[in-house]
Amino acid sequence: MHRRSRFALSAGRAVAHGLTPSPLKEITMTTKQEKSSKPAAFIFGTRPENITAPVKFLSVTGAFVDIPCQFKYRTRKEFSALWDKLAKPLGADQIQPEDFSFARLADRGLRHAAESTLEFLSDWPLEIELNVDNIVRLFDEEPAAQEAFWNTYRLASNEGRLGN
């Protein structure tokens, strides 16, 4: 809010200060009190526990899936540390050639993806419990879901959202 004030110099004072007398001028001033009464646009240290974002993907049946999920909030530094943790290799080099199996590799990959997802997913509105086994089943039956969950979290964490 601005306070409008009218300042005028008398003709005698204006001439004494070497100024030419002029008509009244309107000057707009904002006081410190008025500036401080505005709410801060941003306050450091206030952070949400969770952020909400819709996970969208195309189902194997051709239907569009849209699941509004709650994700754990992380700062950019915290997110980067999580990404470092999740990007560590599974240790495929530790599998002996005689023990190699694509099925075993898929099982390990799905379980790792599900455990990783629980590092950042805090809630979903599905009627099934949020746990490793159910996420493994979801990722196994809906291959596009795994990437959709990660990409949604990555974008929501690093780019934020417009609107409510």
VMD Tcl script that builds the backbone (N, CA, C; Angstrom):
set m [mol new atoms 492]
animate dup $m
set s [atomselect $m all]
$s set {name element resname resid chain x y z} {
  {N N MET 1 A 0.859 -1.159 0.000}
  {CA C MET 1 A 0.000 0.000 0.000}
  {C C MET 1 A 0.907 1.223 0.000}
  {N N HIS 2 A 0.506 2.211 -0.737}
  {CA C HIS 2 A 1.295 3.437 -0.815}
  {C C HIS 2 A 0.553 4.560 -0.131}
  {N N ARG 3 A 1.309 5.452 0.482}
  {CA C ARG 3 A 0.729 6.634 1.087}
  {C C ARG 3 A 1.067 7.799 0.179}
  {N N ARG 4 A 0.098 8.569 -0.160}
  {CA C ARG 4 A 0.321 9.722 -1.029}
  {C C ARG 4 A 0.442 10.964 -0.154}
  {N N SER 5 A 1.500 11.713 -0.408}
  {CA C SER 5 A 1.741 12.942 0.355}
  {C C SER 5 A 1.942 14.085 -0.619}
  {N N ARG 6 A 1.550 15.260 -0.208}
  {CA C ARG 6 A 1.756 16.449 -1.028}
  {C C ARG 6 A 2.815 17.303 -0.348}
  {N N PHE 7 A 3.843 17.619 -1.106}
  {CA C PHE 7 A 4.897 18.478 -0.602}
  {C C PHE 7 A 4.919 19.733 -1.452}
  {N N ALA 8 A 5.081 20.851 -0.820}
  {CA C ALA 8 A 5.187 22.100 -1.571}
  {C C ALA 8 A 6.116 23.038 -0.820}
  {N N LEU 9 A 6.881 23.744 -1.563}
  {CA C LEU 9 A 7.729 24.768 -0.972}
  {C C LEU 9 A 7.033 26.105 -1.172}
  {N N SER 10 A 7.079 26.905 -0.162}
  {CA C SER 10 A 6.530 28.242 -0.349}
  {C C SER 10 A 7.395 28.951 -1.381}
  {N N ALA 11 A 6.836 29.921 -2.034}
  {CA C ALA 11 A 7.572 30.645 -3.076}
  {C C ALA 11 A 8.837 31.242 -2.495}
  {N N GLY 12 A 8.793 31.749 -1.276}
  {CA C GLY 12 A 9.966 32.363 -0.662}
  {C C GLY 12 A 11.052 31.340 -0.379}
  {N N ARG 13 A 10.669 30.164 0.144}
  {CA C ARG 13 A 11.657 29.128 0.443}
  {C C ARG 13 A 12.246 28.562 -0.832}
  {N N ALA 14 A 11.429 28.426 -1.871}
  {CA C ALA 14 A 11.921 27.887 -3.137}
  {C C ALA 14 A 12.983 28.810 -3.710}
  {N N VAL 15 A 12.714 30.140 -3.686}
  {CA C VAL 15 A 13.676 31.083 -4.240}
  {C C VAL 15 A 14.934 31.098 -3.392}
  {N N ALA 16 A 14.785 31.005 -2.053}
  {CA C ALA 16 A 15.939 31.005 -1.162}
  {C C ALA 16 A 16.841 29.808 -1.424}
  {N N HIS 17 A 16.287 28.687 -1.866}
  {CA C HIS 17 A 17.072 27.492 -2.167}
  {C C HIS 17 A 17.491 27.436 -3.629}
  {N N GLY 18 A 17.221 28.493 -4.367}
  {CA C GLY 18 A 17.611 28.546 -5.764}
  {C C GLY 18 A 16.705 27.754 -6.677}
  {N N LEU 19 A 15.507 27.486 -6.213}
  {CA C LEU 19 A 14.554 26.720 -7.015}
  {C C LEU 19 A 13.481 27.628 -7.565}
  {N N THR 20 A 12.932 27.243 -8.650}
  {CA C THR 20 A 11.811 27.972 -9.219}
  {C C THR 20 A 10.543 27.434 -8.582}
  {N N PRO 21 A 9.695 28.350 -8.062}
  {CA C PRO 21 A 8.451 27.863 -7.469}
  {C C PRO 21 A 7.633 27.113 -8.516}
  {N N SER 22 A 7.053 25.983 -8.114}
  {CA C SER 22 A 6.232 25.189 -9.024}
  {C C SER 22 A 4.952 24.806 -8.311}
  {N N PRO 23 A 3.976 24.370 -9.107}
  {CA C PRO 23 A 2.731 23.933 -8.461}
  {C C PRO 23 A 3.001 22.716 -7.580}
  {N N LEU 24 A 2.027 22.369 -6.770}
  {CA C LEU 24 A 2.181 21.223 -5.879}
  {C C LEU 24 A 2.469 19.953 -6.687}
  {N N LYS 25 A 3.414 19.187 -6.215}
  {CA C LYS 25 A 3.735 17.912 -6.858}
  {C C LYS 25 A 3.308 16.796 -5.925}
  {N N GLU 26 A 2.762 15.742 -6.514}
  {CA C GLU 26 A 2.355 14.591 -5.719}
  {C C GLU 26 A 3.489 13.571 -5.749}
  {N N ILE 27 A 3.898 13.144 -4.593}
  {CA C ILE 27 A 4.992 12.189 -4.477}
  {C C ILE 27 A 4.456 10.945 -3.775}
  {N N THR 28 A 4.776 9.782 -4.323}
  {CA C THR 28 A 4.351 8.532 -3.707}
  {C C THR 28 A 5.514 7.968 -2.919}
  {N N MET 29 A 5.243 7.647 -1.656}
  {CA C MET 29 A 6.287 7.114 -0.799}
  {C C MET 29 A 5.786 5.815 -0.181}
  {N N THR 30 A 6.704 4.896 0.035}
  {CA C THR 30 A 6.388 3.664 0.732}
  {C C THR 30 A 7.258 3.621 1.979}
  {N N THR 31 A 6.615 3.439 3.108}
  {CA C THR 31 A 7.382 3.408 4.352}
  {C C THR 31 A 7.936 2.013 4.590}
  {N N LYS 32 A 8.950 1.906 5.477}
  {CA C LYS 32 A 9.507 0.590 5.822}
  {C C LYS 32 A 8.447 -0.289 6.448}
  {N N GLN 33 A 7.575 0.307 7.230}
  {CA C GLN 33 A 6.520 -0.456 7.867}
  {C C GLN 33 A 5.606 -1.071 6.814}
  {N N GLU 34 A 5.289 -0.310 5.768}
  {CA C GLU 34 A 4.438 -0.846 4.706}
  {C C GLU 34 A 5.154 -1.965 3.954}
  {N N LYS 35 A 6.451 -1.838 3.736}
  {CA C LYS 35 A 7.200 -2.893 3.055}
  {C C LYS 35 A 7.217 -4.162 3.889}
  {N N SER 36 A 7.405 -4.045 5.183}
  {CA C SER 36 A 7.507 -5.228 6.033}
  {C C SER 36 A 6.161 -5.891 6.270}
  {N N SER 37 A 5.064 -5.206 5.993}
  {CA C SER 37 A 3.757 -5.818 6.212}
  {C C SER 37 A 3.386 -6.777 5.091}
  {N N LYS 38 A 4.132 -6.767 3.999}
  {CA C LYS 38 A 3.880 -7.709 2.919}
  {C C LYS 38 A 4.430 -9.066 3.322}
  {N N PRO 39 A 3.721 -10.145 2.979}
  {CA C PRO 39 A 4.272 -11.460 3.300}
  {C C PRO 39 A 5.499 -11.735 2.438}
  {N N ALA 40 A 6.436 -12.439 2.993}
  {CA C ALA 40 A 7.650 -12.779 2.254}
  {C C ALA 40 A 7.292 -13.720 1.109}
  {N N ALA 41 A 7.919 -13.504 -0.031}
  {CA C ALA 41 A 7.660 -14.349 -1.187}
  {C C ALA 41 A 8.272 -15.729 -0.981}
  {N N PHE 42 A 9.321 -15.807 -0.184}
  {CA C PHE 42 A 10.010 -17.065 0.046}
  {C C PHE 42 A 10.656 -17.017 1.417}
  {N N ILE 43 A 10.562 -18.114 2.136}
  {CA C ILE 43 A 11.165 -18.177 3.457}
  {C C ILE 43 A 12.098 -19.379 3.483}
  {N N PHE 44 A 13.378 -19.144 3.759}
  {CA C PHE 44 A 14.333 -20.241 3.837}
  {C C PHE 44 A 13.990 -21.147 5.007}
  {N N GLY 45 A 14.244 -22.422 4.826}
  {CA C GLY 45 A 14.056 -23.376 5.908}
  {C C GLY 45 A 12.677 -23.985 5.983}
  {N N THR 46 A 11.714 -23.432 5.285}
  {CA C THR 46 A 10.385 -24.040 5.271}
  {C C THR 46 A 10.329 -24.975 4.078}
  {N N ARG 47 A 10.132 -26.228 4.342}
  {CA C ARG 47 A 10.113 -27.204 3.265}
  {C C ARG 47 A 9.006 -28.205 3.521}
  {N N PRO 48 A 8.368 -28.635 2.463}
  {CA C PRO 48 A 7.304 -29.631 2.637}
  {C C PRO 48 A 7.905 -31.000 2.923}
  {N N GLU 49 A 7.134 -31.835 3.546}
  {CA C GLU 49 A 7.578 -33.212 3.778}
  {C C GLU 49 A 7.428 -34.012 2.484}
  {N N ASN 50 A 6.339 -33.743 1.771}
  {CA C ASN 50 A 6.048 -34.452 0.528}
  {C C ASN 50 A 5.658 -33.469 -0.566}
  {N N ILE 51 A 5.777 -33.924 -1.808}
  {CA C ILE 51 A 5.269 -33.180 -2.956}
  {C C ILE 51 A 4.366 -34.124 -3.731}
  {N N THR 52 A 3.368 -33.568 -4.381}
  {CA C THR 52 A 2.409 -34.369 -5.140}
  {C C THR 52 A 2.628 -34.147 -6.623}
  {N N ALA 53 A 2.593 -35.226 -7.369}
  {CA C ALA 53 A 2.721 -35.137 -8.823}
  {C C ALA 53 A 2.049 -36.363 -9.436}
  {N N PRO 54 A 1.442 -36.192 -10.605}
  {CA C PRO 54 A 0.783 -37.332 -11.249}
  {C C PRO 54 A 1.779 -38.167 -12.055}
  {N N VAL 55 A 1.753 -39.468 -11.829}
  {CA C VAL 55 A 2.564 -40.402 -12.614}
  {C C VAL 55 A 1.683 -40.867 -13.765}
  {N N LYS 56 A 2.126 -40.595 -14.990}
  {CA C LYS 56 A 1.322 -40.923 -16.175}
  {C C LYS 56 A 2.121 -41.821 -17.104}
  {N N PHE 57 A 1.450 -42.866 -17.595}
  {CA C PHE 57 A 2.092 -43.750 -18.558}
  {C C PHE 57 A 1.023 -44.482 -19.345}
  {N N LEU 58 A 1.435 -45.071 -20.441}
  {CA C LEU 58 A 0.540 -45.840 -21.294}
  {C C LEU 58 A 0.633 -47.299 -20.880}
  {N N SER 59 A -0.496 -47.860 -20.486}
  {CA C SER 59 A -0.556 -49.244 -20.043}
  {C C SER 59 A -0.352 -50.190 -21.227}
  {N N VAL 60 A 0.007 -51.428 -20.938}
  {CA C VAL 60 A 0.159 -52.425 -22.009}
  {C C VAL 60 A -1.168 -52.694 -22.705}
  {N N THR 61 A -2.280 -52.344 -22.061}
  {CA C THR 61 A -3.595 -52.512 -22.684}
  {C C THR 61 A -3.951 -51.341 -23.591}
  {N N GLY 62 A -3.117 -50.296 -23.577}
  {CA C GLY 62 A -3.381 -49.112 -24.397}
  {C C GLY 62 A -4.096 -48.007 -23.644}
  {N N ALA 63 A -4.457 -48.257 -22.395}
  {CA C ALA 63 A -5.142 -47.242 -21.583}
  {C C ALA 63 A -4.113 -46.296 -20.973}
  {N N PHE 64 A -4.494 -45.031 -20.850}
  {CA C PHE 64 A -3.637 -44.062 -20.181}
  {C C PHE 64 A -3.844 -44.185 -18.678}
  {N N VAL 65 A -2.764 -44.306 -17.957}
  {CA C VAL 65 A -2.802 -44.431 -16.506}
  {C C VAL 65 A -2.322 -43.112 -15.912}
  {N N ASP 66 A -3.045 -42.619 -14.911}
  {CA C ASP 66 A -2.714 -41.357 -14.243}
  {C C ASP 66 A -2.871 -41.591 -12.741}
  {N N ILE 67 A -1.757 -41.680 -12.032}
  {CA C ILE 67 A -1.776 -41.965 -10.603}
  {C C ILE 67 A -1.198 -40.772 -9.842}
  {N N PRO 68 A -2.029 -40.019 -9.098}
  {CA C PRO 68 A -1.489 -38.900 -8.307}
  {C C PRO 68 A -0.746 -39.458 -7.089}
  {N N CYS 69 A 0.552 -39.251 -7.044}
  {CA C CYS 69 A 1.392 -39.836 -5.992}
  {C C CYS 69 A 2.005 -38.770 -5.101}
  {N N GLN 70 A 2.352 -39.200 -3.907}
  {CA C GLN 70 A 3.084 -38.368 -2.958}
  {C C GLN 70 A 4.540 -38.816 -2.982}
  {N N PHE 71 A 5.436 -37.861 -3.192}
  {CA C PHE 71 A 6.863 -38.147 -3.227}
  {C C PHE 71 A 7.549 -37.435 -2.079}
  {N N LYS 72 A 8.647 -38.015 -1.605}
  {CA C LYS 72 A 9.423 -37.391 -0.545}
  {C C LYS 72 A 10.127 -36.163 -1.110}
  {N N TYR 73 A 9.972 -35.047 -0.412}
  {CA C TYR 73 A 10.631 -33.822 -0.855}
  {C C TYR 73 A 12.116 -33.908 -0.552}
  {N N ARG 74 A 12.925 -33.485 -1.513}
  {CA C ARG 74 A 14.364 -33.380 -1.328}
  {C C ARG 74 A 14.839 -32.090 -1.978}
  {N N THR 75 A 15.844 -31.465 -1.367}
  {CA C THR 75 A 16.469 -30.308 -2.005}
  {C C THR 75 A 17.254 -30.819 -3.208}
  {N N ARG 76 A 17.768 -29.924 -4.012}
  {CA C ARG 76 A 18.542 -30.354 -5.185}
  {C C ARG 76 A 19.777 -31.150 -4.771}
  {N N LYS 77 A 20.435 -30.722 -3.702}
  {CA C LYS 77 A 21.616 -31.457 -3.227}
  {C C LYS 77 A 21.222 -32.842 -2.723}
  {N N GLU 78 A 20.138 -32.904 -1.967}
  {CA C GLU 78 A 19.668 -34.195 -1.459}
  {C C GLU 78 A 19.238 -35.108 -2.610}
  {N N PHE 79 A 18.582 -34.522 -3.607}
  {CA C PHE 79 A 18.169 -35.301 -4.771}
  {C C PHE 79 A 19.387 -35.857 -5.506}
  {N N SER 80 A 20.414 -35.036 -5.663}
  {CA C SER 80 A 21.632 -35.486 -6.348}
  {C C SER 80 A 22.303 -36.628 -5.594}
  {N N ALA 81 A 22.314 -36.547 -4.273}
  {CA C ALA 81 A 22.896 -37.627 -3.463}
  {C C ALA 81 A 22.074 -38.912 -3.639}
  {N N LEU 82 A 20.750 -38.781 -3.684}
  {CA C LEU 82 A 19.892 -39.953 -3.919}
  {C C LEU 82 A 20.192 -40.556 -5.287}
  {N N TRP 83 A 20.323 -39.708 -6.289}
  {CA C TRP 83 A 20.590 -40.191 -7.640}
  {C C TRP 83 A 21.916 -40.948 -7.677}
  {N N ASP 84 A 22.932 -40.420 -7.004}
  {CA C ASP 84 A 24.216 -41.122 -6.912}
  {C C ASP 84 A 24.033 -42.501 -6.289}
  {N N LYS 85 A 23.255 -42.551 -5.219}
  {CA C LYS 85 A 23.019 -43.817 -4.514}
  {C C LYS 85 A 22.294 -44.820 -5.411}
  {N N LEU 86 A 21.269 -44.354 -6.121}
  {CA C LEU 86 A 20.461 -45.252 -6.949}
  {C C LEU 86 A 21.177 -45.672 -8.232}
  {N N ALA 87 A 22.149 -44.897 -8.656}
  {CA C ALA 87 A 22.825 -45.175 -9.924}
  {C C ALA 87 A 23.964 -46.188 -9.780}
  {N N LYS 88 A 24.221 -46.614 -8.566}
  {CA C LYS 88 A 25.294 -47.594 -8.380}
  {C C LYS 88 A 24.931 -48.880 -9.118}
  {N N PRO 89 A 25.895 -49.527 -9.767}
  {CA C PRO 89 A 25.604 -50.748 -10.516}
  {C C PRO 89 A 25.127 -51.878 -9.607}
  {N N LEU 90 A 24.338 -52.766 -10.193}
  {CA C LEU 90 A 23.778 -53.888 -9.452}
  {C C LEU 90 A 24.801 -54.977 -9.143}
  {N N GLY 91 A 25.926 -54.931 -9.768}
  {CA C GLY 91 A 26.918 -55.970 -9.543}
  {C C GLY 91 A 26.754 -57.138 -10.501}
  {N N ALA 92 A 26.332 -56.845 -11.726}
  {CA C ALA 92 A 26.175 -57.901 -12.723}
  {C C ALA 92 A 27.519 -58.577 -13.003}
  {N N ASP 93 A 28.611 -57.833 -12.767}
  {CA C ASP 93 A 29.932 -58.416 -12.990}
  {C C ASP 93 A 30.263 -59.486 -11.950}
  {N N GLN 94 A 29.483 -59.543 -10.864}
  {CA C GLN 94 A 29.721 -60.537 -9.826}
  {C C GLN 94 A 29.046 -61.875 -10.148}
  {N N ILE 95 A 28.192 -61.890 -11.150}
  {CA C ILE 95 A 27.525 -63.130 -11.542}
  {C C ILE 95 A 28.493 -63.957 -12.381}
  {N N GLN 96 A 28.658 -65.184 -11.988}
  {CA C GLN 96 A 29.528 -66.087 -12.727}
  {C C GLN 96 A 28.820 -66.505 -14.018}
  {N N PRO 97 A 29.564 -66.637 -15.111}
  {CA C PRO 97 A 28.948 -66.988 -16.398}
  {C C PRO 97 A 28.075 -68.243 -16.330}
  {N N GLU 98 A 28.465 -69.209 -15.535}
  {CA C GLU 98 A 27.672 -70.442 -15.456}
  {C C GLU 98 A 26.366 -70.240 -14.687}
  {N N ASP 99 A 26.293 -69.150 -13.870}
  {CA C ASP 99 A 25.081 -68.851 -13.104}
  {C C ASP 99 A 24.180 -67.836 -13.799}
  {N N PHE 100 A 24.628 -67.332 -14.938}
  {CA C PHE 100 A 23.874 -66.267 -15.602}
  {C C PHE 100 A 22.528 -66.777 -16.115}
  {N N SER 101 A 21.521 -65.938 -15.922}
  {CA C SER 101 A 20.183 -66.227 -16.423}
  {C C SER 101 A 19.482 -64.886 -16.618}
  {N N PHE 102 A 18.820 -64.724 -17.750}
  {CA C PHE 102 A 18.068 -63.481 -17.982}
  {C C PHE 102 A 16.949 -63.332 -16.962}
  {N N ALA 103 A 16.323 -64.434 -16.585}
  {CA C ALA 103 A 15.241 -64.370 -15.590}
  {C C ALA 103 A 15.781 -63.869 -14.253}
  {N N ARG 104 A 16.939 -64.384 -13.851}
  {CA C ARG 104 A 17.548 -63.947 -12.592}
  {C C ARG 104 A 17.945 -62.470 -12.678}
  {N N LEU 105 A 18.475 -62.078 -13.811}
  {CA C LEU 105 A 18.857 -60.676 -14.012}
  {C C LEU 105 A 17.631 -59.761 -13.957}
  {N N ALA 106 A 16.517 -60.207 -14.580}
  {CA C ALA 106 A 15.276 -59.418 -14.541}
  {C C ALA 106 A 14.743 -59.312 -13.115}
  {N N ASP 107 A 14.779 -60.427 -12.378}
  {CA C ASP 107 A 14.317 -60.396 -10.989}
  {C C ASP 107 A 15.128 -59.401 -10.161}
  {N N ARG 108 A 16.445 -59.459 -10.319}
  {CA C ARG 108 A 17.300 -58.528 -9.570}
  {C C ARG 108 A 17.039 -57.086 -9.976}
  {N N GLY 109 A 16.865 -56.851 -11.279}
  {CA C GLY 109 A 16.610 -55.497 -11.768}
  {C C GLY 109 A 15.283 -54.941 -11.283}
  {N N LEU 110 A 14.229 -55.763 -11.313}
  {CA C LEU 110 A 12.916 -55.314 -10.850}
  {C C LEU 110 A 12.925 -55.042 -9.346}
  {N N ARG 111 A 13.557 -55.918 -8.594}
  {CA C ARG 111 A 13.624 -55.717 -7.143}
  {C C ARG 111 A 14.420 -54.451 -6.821}
  {N N HIS 112 A 15.533 -54.250 -7.505}
  {CA C HIS 112 A 16.331 -53.041 -7.284}
  {C C HIS 112 A 15.518 -51.787 -7.636}
  {N N ALA 113 A 14.792 -51.835 -8.745}
  {CA C ALA 113 A 13.964 -50.685 -9.154}
  {C C ALA 113 A 12.870 -50.407 -8.128}
  {N N ALA 114 A 12.258 -51.467 -7.591}
  {CA C ALA 114 A 11.196 -51.295 -6.596}
  {C C ALA 114 A 11.761 -50.720 -5.297}
  {N N GLU 115 A 12.900 -51.240 -4.851}
  {CA C GLU 115 A 13.522 -50.719 -3.630}
  {C C GLU 115 A 13.938 -49.261 -3.820}
  {N N SER 116 A 14.433 -48.952 -5.009}
  {CA C SER 116 A 14.814 -47.570 -5.311}
  {C C SER 116 A 13.598 -46.655 -5.308}
  {N N THR 117 A 12.500 -47.138 -5.852}
  {CA C THR 117 A 11.269 -46.342 -5.908}
  {C C THR 117 A 10.773 -46.020 -4.504}
  {N N LEU 118 A 10.916 -46.958 -3.588}
  {CA C LEU 118 A 10.494 -46.691 -2.208}
  {C C LEU 118 A 11.381 -45.662 -1.515}
  {N N GLU 119 A 12.529 -45.369 -2.085}
  {CA C GLU 119 A 13.396 -44.312 -1.544}
  {C C GLU 119 A 12.794 -42.925 -1.778}
  {N N PHE 120 A 11.932 -42.803 -2.804}
  {CA C PHE 120 A 11.371 -41.480 -3.105}
  {C C PHE 120 A 9.846 -41.433 -3.134}
  {N N LEU 121 A 9.172 -42.557 -3.229}
  {CA C LEU 121 A 7.708 -42.586 -3.256}
  {C C LEU 121 A 7.201 -42.795 -1.830}
  {N N SER 122 A 6.335 -41.887 -1.361}
  {CA C SER 122 A 5.845 -42.022 0.013}
  {C C SER 122 A 4.403 -42.495 0.103}
  {N N ASP 123 A 3.609 -42.295 -0.950}
  {CA C ASP 123 A 2.215 -42.756 -0.899}
  {C C ASP 123 A 1.621 -42.755 -2.298}
  {N N TRP 124 A 0.645 -43.627 -2.493}
  {CA C TRP 124 A -0.126 -43.645 -3.734}
  {C C TRP 124 A -1.578 -43.960 -3.405}
  {N N PRO 125 A -2.509 -43.621 -4.274}
  {CA C PRO 125 A -3.920 -43.817 -3.977}
  {C C PRO 125 A -4.458 -45.194 -4.401}
  {N N LEU 126 A -3.593 -46.108 -4.739}
  {CA C LEU 126 A -4.034 -47.425 -5.188}
  {C C LEU 126 A -4.548 -48.252 -4.013}
  {N N GLU 127 A -5.391 -49.200 -4.308}
  {CA C GLU 127 A -5.978 -50.028 -3.256}
  {C C GLU 127 A -5.060 -51.180 -2.857}
  {N N ILE 128 A -3.840 -51.154 -3.296}
  {CA C ILE 128 A -2.866 -52.158 -2.886}
  {C C ILE 128 A -1.798 -51.471 -2.048}
  {N N GLU 129 A -1.245 -52.212 -1.109}
  {CA C GLU 129 A -0.255 -51.655 -0.194}
  {C C GLU 129 A 0.999 -51.229 -0.955}
  {N N LEU 130 A 1.580 -50.136 -0.505}
  {CA C LEU 130 A 2.820 -49.641 -1.086}
  {C C LEU 130 A 3.980 -50.399 -0.445}
  {N N ASN 131 A 4.500 -51.391 -1.161}
  {CA C ASN 131 A 5.640 -52.154 -0.666}
  {C C ASN 131 A 6.441 -52.685 -1.857}
  {N N VAL 132 A 7.584 -53.261 -1.583}
  {CA C VAL 132 A 8.491 -53.720 -2.638}
  {C C VAL 132 A 7.820 -54.741 -3.542}
  {N N ASP 133 A 7.145 -55.722 -2.959}
  {CA C ASP 133 A 6.544 -56.785 -3.775}
  {C C ASP 133 A 5.490 -56.249 -4.737}
  {N N ASN 134 A 4.671 -55.317 -4.278}
  {CA C ASN 134 A 3.636 -54.762 -5.160}
  {C C ASN 134 A 4.237 -53.862 -6.241}
  {N N ILE 135 A 5.306 -53.165 -5.908}
  {CA C ILE 135 A 5.956 -52.344 -6.930}
  {C C ILE 135 A 6.648 -53.240 -7.953}
  {N N VAL 136 A 7.269 -54.323 -7.495}
  {CA C VAL 136 A 7.876 -55.285 -8.427}
  {C C VAL 136 A 6.811 -55.801 -9.388}
  {N N ARG 137 A 5.661 -56.171 -8.864}
  {CA C ARG 137 A 4.579 -56.684 -9.720}
  {C C ARG 137 A 4.114 -55.613 -10.708}
  {N N LEU 138 A 3.956 -54.371 -10.236}
  {CA C LEU 138 A 3.544 -53.279 -11.125}
  {C C LEU 138 A 4.569 -53.091 -12.244}
  {N N PHE 139 A 5.841 -53.019 -11.897}
  {CA C PHE 139 A 6.884 -52.805 -12.900}
  {C C PHE 139 A 7.018 -53.996 -13.844}
  {N N ASP 140 A 6.739 -55.194 -13.353}
  {CA C ASP 140 A 6.804 -56.387 -14.188}
  {C C ASP 140 A 5.637 -56.415 -15.187}
  {N N GLU 141 A 4.436 -56.080 -14.711}
  {CA C GLU 141 A 3.250 -56.145 -15.562}
  {C C GLU 141 A 3.057 -54.890 -16.411}
  {N N GLU 142 A 3.578 -53.768 -15.961}
  {CA C GLU 142 A 3.462 -52.497 -16.688}
  {C C GLU 142 A 4.862 -51.897 -16.870}
  {N N PRO 143 A 5.597 -52.331 -17.890}
  {CA C PRO 143 A 6.986 -51.903 -18.064}
  {C C PRO 143 A 7.190 -50.382 -18.138}
  {N N ALA 144 A 6.224 -49.640 -18.630}
  {CA C ALA 144 A 6.375 -48.175 -18.735}
  {C C ALA 144 A 6.273 -47.490 -17.374}
  {N N ALA 145 A 5.760 -48.183 -16.371}
  {CA C ALA 145 A 5.557 -47.573 -15.056}
  {C C ALA 145 A 6.868 -47.221 -14.377}
  {N N GLN 146 A 7.858 -48.087 -14.489}
  {CA C GLN 146 A 9.133 -47.853 -13.795}
  {C C GLN 146 A 9.748 -46.517 -14.206}
  {N N GLU 147 A 9.867 -46.279 -15.472}
  {CA C GLU 147 A 10.437 -45.024 -15.956}
  {C C GLU 147 A 9.530 -43.841 -15.614}
  {N N ALA 148 A 8.220 -44.051 -15.677}
  {CA C ALA 148 A 7.279 -42.964 -15.383}
  {C C ALA 148 A 7.404 -42.483 -13.939}
  {N N PHE 149 A 7.556 -43.410 -12.998}
  {CA C PHE 149 A 7.696 -43.014 -11.599}
  {C C PHE 149 A 8.969 -42.193 -11.395}
  {N N TRP 150 A 10.089 -42.667 -11.932}
  {CA C TRP 150 A 11.349 -41.945 -11.758}
  {C C TRP 150 A 11.301 -40.580 -12.432}
  {N N ASN 151 A 10.841 -40.535 -13.686}
  {CA C ASN 151 A 10.820 -39.256 -14.409}
  {C C ASN 151 A 9.896 -38.248 -13.749}
  {N N THR 152 A 8.757 -38.711 -13.245}
  {CA C THR 152 A 7.834 -37.804 -12.561}
  {C C THR 152 A 8.494 -37.224 -11.318}
  {N N TYR 153 A 9.141 -38.082 -10.540}
  {CA C TYR 153 A 9.810 -37.597 -9.333}
  {C C TYR 153 A 10.951 -36.644 -9.675}
  {N N ARG 154 A 11.735 -37.006 -10.660}
  {CA C ARG 154 A 12.871 -36.169 -11.058}
  {C C ARG 154 A 12.395 -34.781 -11.486}
  {N N LEU 155 A 11.365 -34.732 -12.307}
  {CA C LEU 155 A 10.855 -33.436 -12.774}
  {C C LEU 155 A 10.222 -32.640 -11.640}
  {N N ALA 156 A 9.427 -33.299 -10.802}
  {CA C ALA 156 A 8.768 -32.587 -9.695}
  {C C ALA 156 A 9.794 -32.063 -8.696}
  {N N SER 157 A 10.854 -32.804 -8.483}
  {CA C SER 157 A 11.878 -32.385 -7.519}
  {C C SER 157 A 12.752 -31.255 -8.031}
  {N N ASN 158 A 13.076 -31.285 -9.303}
  {CA C ASN 158 A 14.052 -30.331 -9.828}
  {C C ASN 158 A 13.445 -29.151 -10.568}
  {N N GLU 159 A 12.259 -29.305 -11.069}
  {CA C GLU 159 A 11.661 -28.203 -11.814}
  {C C GLU 159 A 10.463 -27.596 -11.107}
  {N N GLY 160 A 9.943 -28.290 -10.111}
  {CA C GLY 160 A 8.785 -27.778 -9.412}
  {C C GLY 160 A 7.539 -27.848 -10.283}
  {N N ARG 161 A 6.472 -27.216 -9.800}
  {CA C ARG 161 A 5.215 -27.231 -10.519}
  {C C ARG 161 A 4.673 -25.821 -10.601}
  {N N LEU 162 A 3.945 -25.564 -11.648}
  {CA C LEU 162 A 3.235 -24.293 -11.765}
  {C C LEU 162 A 1.818 -24.511 -11.280}
  {N N GLY 163 A 1.294 -23.550 -10.594}
  {CA C GLY 163 A -0.084 -23.661 -10.122}
  {C C GLY 163 A -0.146 -24.412 -8.813}
  {N N ASN 164 A -1.349 -24.872 -8.457}
  {CA C ASN 164 A -1.553 -25.561 -7.175}
  {C C ASN 164 A -1.341 -27.025 -7.279}
}
mol reanalyze $m
mol bondsrecalc $m
mol representation Tube
mol addrep $m
